[in-house]
Amino acid sequence: MEPLVFIHGIFQMMGDMPAARVLAPRPVFIPDMAGYGARTHVAAETITLQSQADDLAKEMKRLGHYRAHIVGHSVGGAVAVILARRHPEIVASLINVEGNFTLEDAFWTGKLAQMTVEEIGALLQNYQDDPEGWLQRAGVEPSPDRVAIAGRGLRAQTAATVKAMAQSVIETTSKASYLEDVETLLDDGLAMHLLAGERSRAGWHVPEFVLRRAASITVQAQVGHIMMIEKPEEFLSLVGTLVA
């Protein structure tokens, strides 16, 4: 059975999901990208979306995942597109969870890209000191479990990593070649599923040609952009249905 590989966004908000239990017996891999979690030692100046895709491909092969279904959330959706384009042999299908397609999806990321590392560090510290408030501003009811998960996710990366990722998102999605790569993937027959939260779907700028050619379009009810914290089991069940 082909595994599921989850690629997190600019914050690592996927590590606490009960994926192994919900998706059993399908193998599941939820790696920290370079600069995140146990890998914060990776130099930020080496981090781009392209390097993240190549790094994930190398790690998947090392673990014996030579072909897998890829789930990319937010910035991770852009990494997933690059992974599929640069390493098509290992991508069985792609579930794009409100992933970046154009600069319209990078409003907040664009602000981060213009900030200094010190400014981002101060912002991160504010988030880390008040994960409950961070959740509330995201429209998520801050239950104790959600606050704990958000707190861990907000502490999983350095300010330098966040800036490097934000800059690479702007650089990558501002180029016409990025959407050309998306179209090439669809031309080559890659099944690309679109998954969005009900509250955040209207703010996701999916190109018309992607909407027309997507393998499926799923909207998870009563959640927003961080549905994997808000209703993780339901999110995982939807993902499992798509790859089944």
C-alpha positions as CSV (number, residue, x, y, z in Angstrom):
1,M,0.0,0.0,0.0
2,E,1.4,3.4,-1.0
3,P,2.1,5.6,1.9
4,L,0.8,9.1,2.6
5,V,3.4,11.9,3.1
6,F,2.2,15.2,4.7
7,I,4.1,18.4,4.0
8,H,3.4,21.1,6.5
9,G,3.2,24.9,5.9
10,I,5.3,27.8,7.1
11,F,4.6,26.6,10.7
12,Q,4.8,22.9,11.5
13,M,1.1,22.3,12.5
14,M,0.8,18.6,11.3
15,G,3.1,16.8,13.7
16,D,0.4,16.1,16.3
17,M,-2.2,14.6,14.0
18,P,-3.4,11.1,14.9
19,A,-2.6,10.1,11.3
20,A,-1.2,6.6,12.0
21,R,-4.4,5.6,13.9
22,V,-6.9,7.2,11.6
23,L,-5.3,6.1,8.3
24,A,-4.1,2.6,9.4
25,P,-3.1,0.3,7.8
26,R,-1.7,2.8,5.2
27,P,1.8,3.9,6.2
28,V,2.1,7.6,7.1
29,F,5.1,9.9,7.0
30,I,4.9,13.5,8.6
31,P,8.5,14.8,8.3
32,D,9.9,18.1,9.6
33,M,11.2,20.1,6.6
34,A,14.7,21.5,6.8
35,G,14.8,24.2,9.5
36,Y,11.9,22.7,11.5
37,G,11.5,20.6,14.6
38,A,14.6,18.4,15.1
39,R,16.1,20.0,12.0
40,T,16.4,23.6,13.1
41,H,20.2,23.3,12.8
42,V,19.9,23.5,9.0
43,A,21.2,26.9,7.8
44,A,18.4,29.2,6.8
45,E,20.4,30.6,3.9
46,T,20.2,27.2,2.2
47,I,16.4,26.9,2.5
48,T,14.2,27.4,-0.5
49,L,11.0,25.7,-1.6
50,Q,13.1,23.8,-4.2
51,S,15.6,22.7,-1.7
52,Q,12.8,21.5,0.6
53,A,11.3,19.4,-2.3
54,D,14.7,17.8,-3.1
55,D,15.3,17.2,0.6
56,L,11.9,15.5,1.0
57,A,12.5,13.3,-2.1
58,K,15.9,12.2,-0.7
59,E,14.4,11.4,2.7
60,M,11.4,9.5,1.3
61,K,13.7,7.3,-0.7
62,R,16.0,6.7,2.3
63,L,12.9,5.5,4.2
64,G,11.9,3.3,1.3
65,H,8.9,5.4,0.2
66,Y,9.7,5.3,-3.5
67,R,6.1,6.3,-4.5
68,A,3.6,8.0,-2.2
69,H,0.5,10.1,-2.1
70,I,1.6,13.7,-1.2
71,V,-0.5,16.0,1.0
72,G,0.7,19.6,1.0
73,H,-0.8,22.3,3.3
74,S,-0.5,26.0,2.5
75,V,3.2,26.7,1.7
76,G,3.6,22.9,1.8
77,G,1.2,22.8,-1.2
78,A,3.7,24.8,-3.2
79,V,6.5,22.4,-2.0
80,A,4.4,19.5,-3.1
81,V,3.9,20.9,-6.6
82,I,7.7,21.4,-6.9
83,L,8.3,17.9,-5.6
84,A,5.9,16.4,-8.2
85,R,7.6,18.4,-11.0
86,R,11.2,17.6,-10.0
87,H,10.6,14.1,-8.8
88,P,7.5,12.8,-10.6
89,E,8.4,9.2,-10.2
90,I,7.7,9.3,-6.4
91,V,4.4,11.2,-6.5
92,A,1.3,8.9,-6.9
93,S,-1.1,11.8,-6.4
94,L,-1.2,15.2,-4.8
95,I,-3.7,16.6,-2.3
96,N,-3.4,20.3,-2.3
97,V,-4.7,21.7,1.0
98,E,-5.1,25.4,0.4
99,G,-1.7,25.5,-1.1
100,N,-0.1,28.6,-2.7
101,F,-0.8,29.0,-6.4
102,T,-0.3,32.8,-6.9
103,L,0.8,35.9,-5.1
104,E,-2.8,36.4,-4.1
105,D,-2.4,33.5,-1.7
106,A,0.8,35.1,-0.2
107,F,-0.6,38.3,1.4
108,W,0.7,37.3,4.9
109,T,3.8,35.6,3.6
110,G,4.6,38.7,1.6
111,K,4.6,40.7,4.8
112,L,6.9,38.2,6.5
113,A,9.3,38.3,3.5
114,Q,9.7,42.1,3.9
115,M,10.4,41.9,7.7
116,T,13.8,41.5,9.3
117,V,14.7,38.3,11.1
118,E,14.6,40.3,14.3
119,E,11.1,41.5,13.5
120,I,9.9,38.0,12.7
121,G,11.5,36.8,15.9
122,A,9.5,39.3,17.9
123,L,6.3,38.3,16.2
124,L,7.0,34.6,16.7
125,Q,7.7,35.3,20.4
126,N,4.3,37.0,20.7
127,Y,2.6,34.0,19.1
128,Q,4.5,31.5,21.3
129,D,3.6,33.5,24.4
130,D,-0.1,33.5,23.5
131,P,-1.1,30.5,21.3
132,E,-4.6,30.8,22.6
133,G,-4.8,34.3,21.1
134,W,-3.2,33.1,17.9
135,L,-5.9,30.5,17.5
136,Q,-8.7,33.0,18.3
137,R,-7.4,35.4,15.6
138,A,-7.5,32.4,13.2
139,G,-11.1,31.8,14.1
140,V,-10.5,28.6,16.0
141,E,-12.0,27.9,19.4
142,P,-9.0,27.5,21.7
143,S,-9.6,24.2,23.6
144,P,-6.7,23.0,25.8
145,D,-5.6,20.4,23.3
146,R,-5.6,22.9,20.4
147,V,-3.7,25.4,22.5
148,A,-1.0,22.8,23.3
149,I,-0.8,21.7,19.6
150,A,-0.6,25.3,18.4
151,G,2.1,26.1,21.0
152,R,4.3,23.2,19.8
153,G,3.8,24.2,16.2
154,L,4.6,27.8,16.8
155,R,7.9,26.8,18.5
156,A,9.0,24.4,15.8
157,Q,10.9,26.8,13.6
158,T,13.3,29.7,13.9
159,A,12.6,33.2,12.7
160,A,15.4,32.8,10.0
161,T,13.6,29.7,8.7
162,V,10.3,31.6,8.5
163,K,11.9,34.4,6.6
164,A,13.7,32.1,4.2
165,M,10.5,30.2,3.4
166,A,8.5,33.4,3.0
167,Q,11.0,34.9,0.6
168,S,11.1,31.7,-1.5
169,V,7.3,31.6,-1.6
170,I,7.2,35.1,-3.1
171,E,10.0,34.4,-5.5
172,T,8.6,31.1,-6.7
173,T,4.9,31.9,-7.1
174,S,5.6,35.3,-8.7
175,K,7.0,33.5,-11.8
176,A,4.9,32.4,-14.7
177,S,6.9,29.2,-14.8
178,Y,5.3,28.0,-11.5
179,L,1.7,27.8,-12.9
180,E,3.2,26.4,-16.1
181,D,4.6,23.6,-13.9
182,V,1.2,23.0,-12.4
183,E,-0.3,22.8,-15.9
184,T,2.4,20.4,-17.0
185,L,1.7,18.1,-14.1
186,L,-2.0,18.0,-15.0
187,D,-1.1,17.4,-18.7
188,D,1.0,14.5,-17.5
189,G,-2.0,13.0,-15.8
190,L,-1.2,13.7,-12.2
191,A,-4.3,13.4,-10.0
192,M,-4.4,16.7,-8.1
193,H,-7.1,16.9,-5.4
194,L,-8.1,20.2,-3.9
195,L,-9.1,20.4,-0.2
196,A,-10.2,23.5,1.6
197,G,-11.9,24.6,4.8
198,E,-15.4,26.0,4.5
199,R,-14.5,29.3,6.2
200,S,-11.3,29.8,4.2
201,R,-12.2,28.5,0.8
202,A,-13.3,32.0,-0.5
203,G,-9.8,33.3,0.2
204,W,-8.0,30.5,-1.7
205,H,-7.1,31.8,-5.2
206,V,-7.2,28.6,-7.3
207,P,-6.6,29.3,-11.0
208,E,-9.6,28.4,-13.2
209,F,-7.7,25.8,-15.2
210,V,-6.8,24.0,-12.0
211,L,-10.5,24.0,-10.9
212,R,-11.5,22.6,-14.2
213,R,-8.9,19.8,-14.2
214,A,-8.7,18.8,-10.6
215,A,-9.3,15.2,-9.8
216,S,-11.7,16.3,-7.0
217,I,-12.7,19.4,-5.0
218,T,-13.5,18.9,-1.3
219,V,-14.6,21.4,1.2
220,Q,-14.4,20.4,4.9
221,A,-17.3,21.8,6.8
222,Q,-17.1,24.2,9.7
223,V,-13.3,24.7,9.6
224,G,-10.8,27.2,8.4
225,H,-7.2,27.2,7.1
226,I,-5.8,25.1,10.0
227,M,-8.3,22.3,9.8
228,M,-5.7,19.8,11.0
229,I,-5.9,21.5,14.4
230,E,-9.5,22.3,14.4
231,K,-10.9,18.9,13.3
232,P,-8.0,16.6,12.7
233,E,-9.7,13.3,12.6
234,E,-12.3,14.6,10.1
235,F,-9.5,16.1,8.0
236,L,-7.5,12.8,8.0
237,S,-10.6,10.8,7.1
238,L,-11.2,13.1,4.1
239,V,-7.6,12.6,3.0
240,G,-7.9,8.8,3.4
241,T,-11.1,8.8,1.2
242,L,-9.3,10.8,-1.5
243,V,-6.4,8.4,-1.8
244,A,-8.7,5.3,-1.6
